[in-house]
């Protein structure tokens, strides 16, 4: 299952998840990520996320069955991982929801299932699932650790469990780095947090937002010089969370809020204003002036940056679009007035013609 980010999938409106139900199924799989995370924290385990879909890589069905259709795999790893399964199947059916003849109860159940699936989809996107099947290992705190690569052509649950355990050195090293963020003096903790942050991809940092918040709290005077980039990360994470809930206006306001924070450097502030404009545009708004306003704030934030010329080009294009729309409105208005005048002339001429015939 290929995808290029959550917004693209929303626009296409074709990718939803189809796993629903209770917190854990008969084969030991959680379908609720939050429940799995709570269990992992309570029992000091990490989290294993397995995702499959209608668009699985050809030839992988044997492996998917081995992992999901018995409890052997989850039982083998029970002491080490809380196992979560998202099955992205029957996606179009789930998107369509209940049919027209469904009862109120059925319609509510269908909508609830769809909401649950969309939440699961956002989680899979958060952990950079780009192709299915996929196994992702996640810390008990919800931080991405690594992905497990395999061909899914084996029918042995024990073999897959062994493959997961082969990643133990990576998992152990990552957990040690997380522990460092919780111990030592403030300077040491700040350094440990930033080390984890730098080791993660941009998308993976979204799941580390609580670490960025800790750093900002520990370094109130920005003595480390790291506060700016972590504020930027917090802004992205909070906006992403709102976007997954379809709250585009909330995301726009979040970007603007952080863009105005004096602790940000000018270039990061500019980037956040630009993101506000981008999300505003993608929300389907017809308020071009508002979008242009955010873009002007972006230029004002860092007038000497390399991005200014590109931002100005976008503003110029939007201004041209506005002028074109205004011209079309005036032309349509003039045409309507002309038609109205012609109709009036025609109506006044008819009685005169009738009088001549008499």
Secondary structure as GFF3:
##gff-version 3
##sequence-region A 1 358
A	DSSP	alpha_helix	6	12	.	.	.	ID=ss1
A	DSSP	alpha_helix	33	43	.	.	.	ID=ss2
A	DSSP	beta_strand	46	53	.	.	.	ID=ss3
A	DSSP	alpha_helix	61	68	.	.	.	ID=ss4
A	DSSP	alpha_helix	72	76	.	.	.	ID=ss5
A	DSSP	beta_strand	81	88	.	.	.	ID=ss6
A	DSSP	alpha_helix	91	96	.	.	.	ID=ss7
A	DSSP	alpha_helix	104	126	.	.	.	ID=ss8
A	DSSP	beta_strand	134	138	.	.	.	ID=ss9
A	DSSP	beta_strand	144	148	.	.	.	ID=ss10
A	DSSP	alpha_helix	157	165	.	.	.	ID=ss11
A	DSSP	alpha_helix	168	180	.	.	.	ID=ss12
A	DSSP	alpha_helix	186	199	.	.	.	ID=ss13
A	DSSP	three_ten_helix	204	208	.	.	.	ID=ss14
A	DSSP	alpha_helix	209	218	.	.	.	ID=ss15
A	DSSP	alpha_helix	227	244	.	.	.	ID=ss16
A	DSSP	alpha_helix	248	259	.	.	.	ID=ss17
A	DSSP	alpha_helix	266	282	.	.	.	ID=ss18
A	DSSP	alpha_helix	288	301	.	.	.	ID=ss19
A	DSSP	alpha_helix	308	357	.	.	.	ID=ss20
###
